[in-house]
Amino acid sequence: MKVKYTSSHIKSQIYINAVNWGLLFLRNTDDYNFLKGSQNLAAAYGFAVTATMASSTLFMIWIFKRRKK
């Protein structure tokens, strides 16, 4: 995967094109699955928050393990 740094001063800000397209695909899939009725909006929001927290946790664990080495 090609990683682009968005800032020359701060190396922690990156952009990965493949991840961006993957997130777009997942978001559109969620729209199709959850938004068939208005009663599913709360479930879609809860899923989005949970998925964001889980992915952030996994990435931080991965980063901390790499930094230990």
KAPEJO-V433864 format. One record per residue. RES is the residue in three letters. PSI is psi in whole degrees, -180 to 180 (* if undefined). BURIAL is # if it has 9 or more other ideal C-beta (glycine too) atoms within 8 Angstrom, else .. D_FIRST is the distance of its C-alpha to the first C-alpha in Angstrom with 2 decimals. Layout:
res & psi & burial & d_first
RES & PSI & BURIAL & D_FIRST
RES & PSI & BURIAL & D_FIRST
//
This chain:
res & psi & burial & d_first
MET & 140 & . & 0.00
LYS & 127 & . & 3.75
VAL & 127 & . & 6.31
LYS & 131 & . & 9.76
TYR & 127 & # & 12.88
THR & -13 & . & 15.56
SER & 140 & . & 18.35
SER & -16 & . & 19.39
HIS & -35 & . & 21.75
ILE & 114 & . & 19.91
LYS & -6 & . & 16.72
SER & -9 & . & 16.41
GLN & 112 & . & 15.63
ILE & 162 & # & 11.98
TYR & 125 & # & 10.44
ILE & 114 & # & 7.17
ASN & -43 & # & 8.06
ALA & -38 & . & 7.06
VAL & -40 & . & 9.01
ASN & -46 & # & 11.65
TRP & -36 & . & 12.33
GLY & -42 & . & 12.56
LEU & -38 & . & 15.01
LEU & -44 & . & 16.92
PHE & -45 & . & 17.40
LEU & -39 & . & 18.61
ARG & -43 & . & 20.87
ASN & -36 & . & 22.43
THR & -42 & . & 23.02
ASP & -42 & # & 24.70
ASP & -45 & # & 26.83
TYR & -42 & . & 28.05
ASN & -42 & . & 28.83
PHE & -30 & # & 30.36
LEU & 30 & # & 31.96
LYS & -25 & . & 34.43
GLY & 157 & . & 37.12
SER & -22 & . & 37.67
GLN & -16 & . & 38.47
ASN & 0 & # & 34.87
LEU & -40 & # & 33.62
ALA & -40 & . & 34.29
ALA & -40 & . & 32.39
ALA & -42 & # & 29.34
TYR & -45 & . & 29.53
GLY & -41 & . & 29.98
PHE & -42 & # & 27.05
ALA & -43 & # & 24.77
VAL & -45 & . & 26.07
THR & -43 & . & 25.80
ALA & -39 & . & 22.22
THR & -45 & . & 21.24
MET & -41 & . & 23.20
ALA & -44 & . & 21.85
SER & -38 & . & 18.14
SER & -42 & . & 19.02
THR & -46 & . & 21.03
LEU & -43 & . & 18.47
PHE & -39 & . & 15.86
MET & -39 & . & 18.80
ILE & -45 & . & 19.96
TRP & -44 & . & 16.65
ILE & -45 & . & 16.69
PHE & -37 & . & 20.39
LYS & -38 & . & 20.11
ARG & -36 & . & 17.60
ARG & -29 & . & 19.97
LYS & -36 & . & 22.96
LYS & * & . & 21.81
//
